Amino acid sequence: MSFTLAIVGRPNVGKSTLFNRLVGRKLALVDDQPGVTRDLREGPARLGPLRFTVIDTAGLEIATDESLQGRMRRLTERAVDMADVCLFMIDARAGVLPADEIFADILRKRAKHVILAANKAEGRAGQGGLIEAYSLGLGEPLGLSAEHGEGMSELLSMLEPLAGEFEARAEEDAPVMDVDVDEEGLTDEDAPFAPTKERPLQVAVVGRPNAGKSTLINKILGEERLLTGPEAGITRDAISLAIDWNGTPFRIFDTAGMRKRAKVQEKLEKMSVSDGLRAVKFAEVVVVLLDVDIPFEQQDLRIADLAEREGRAVVIAVNKWDLEDEKQDKLKTLKESFERLLPQLRGAPLVTVSAKTGRGLDRLHDAILRAHAVWNSRISTAHLNRWLVGMLEQHPPPAPGGRRIKMRYATQVKTRPPAFVVMTSHPDAVPESYSRYLVNGLRSDFDMPGTPIRLFLRDQGKKNPFQNRKKAQPSKLRKHMKD
């Protein structure tokens, strides 16, 4: 990525629409309601031959206090300081408003390079606002239509000179890197499951509203990167952040709080929940964050069960542990509730953390790595079949109709999560309880706690090799002898 472009402007001027067009996917939520975007969202952008990082920001607000709008403004100003280029968008159909003049003055003082763009400039309705944008004193305005893709070539021509400048500067400042190669000639990138910078470990943090997900990620990052506050439901988008946590490359997804489906009525909240569910499907490890005061509510159980059904490794984290007085008794109660309410995740890590103070983050880091390693575990076929013989001797399969079900051999067909196939006679007759017996045996005997395990039973009955052959005709000689 040669440079960073931040898209800034008032609420509802089309920033997220342009962001989605530049990254080539619908990553940011888009709605007619103003103020949909609240956090900073980064993405790899592509415009002609240029490759750069684009940042979608919250709408600039006039508020400067500790209100939600004031905190959103400070986060956007932080993006302005981070970015190499700022694309300042106004609504060409609404014209230049007093707020636009205030923010233009802020950008003149804080931004390194500013490109003025008048969005929604297609047709006659936007021509007046496009001409009026000259009054902001930021140079010639660029007429855009983020929704229809108009003005992208003009934007490219304005970014190319800046991109060349930043690329030349980056080459001068780039240090020389030595690559360590092991005895077999393999670099670290060739490690089968070790996270790398190009392939980081994908973690989604999910939970009910106000459980402290954004605060936890900010503490891991060591900076106020995500918008937080006492209000429930601040986060709307599933924001992904690439970080290096204790030497391990991670991509962490902060998701919107998930309430019961019956309570989710507004269109925007439905979009936010859908975005969070999509993050769970793309993650490798899902951290289910609980509130220590109200843990394992029905919605918590549904979220954890969803992660298990999607085949993700699961870590249970109990937040706000610093507020708990009777820690030992509370921890004992939590473990008992976990084993009783989530038997499908038996053995999954349960970690107590404090997103406010940072206590327990090292344990959470180790639990995530352990869950990821188990999720990627593979067992040899020979070892599996020796294990299967012992399981069958200890508890033989049932014998429906007086004929014992025979299980011939087992093999692992995939990882992420571990999936096994057992070849057996009459697989439809094997009861669910016996399948659970085998799955629990795999968990305990091969040290795979908590990870989802998929077990498939397939039929491989002995077939008569002469079943489909035609009956041999007697030779003429044998027929003559009989006659």
Buried (B, 14 or more C-beta within 10 A) or exposed (E): BBBBBBBBBBBBBBBBBBBBBBBEEEBBBBBEEEBBBBBBBBBEBEBEEBEBBBBBBBBBBEBEEEEBBBBBBBBBBBBBEEBBBBBBBBBBBBBBEEBBEEBBEBBEEEBEBBBBBBBBBBEEEBBEBBBBBBEBEBEEBBBBBBBEEBBBEEBBEBBBEBBEBBBEEEEEEEEEEEEEEEEEEEEEEEEEBBBBEEEBBBBBBBBBBBBBBBBBBBBBBEEBBBBBBEEEEBBBBBBBBEBEBEEBBBBBBBBBBBBEEEEBEEEBBEBBBBBBBBBBEBBBBBBBBBBBEEBBEEBBBEBBBBBBEBBBBBBBBBBBBBEBEEEEEBBEEBEEBBEEBBEBBBBBBBBBBBBBEBBBBEBBBEBBBBBBBBBBBEBEEEEBBEBBEEBBEEEEBBEEEEEEBBBEBBBBEEBBBBBBBBBBBBBEBBEEEBBEBBBBBBBEEBEBBBBBBEBEBEEBEEEEEEEEEEEEEEEEEEEEEEE
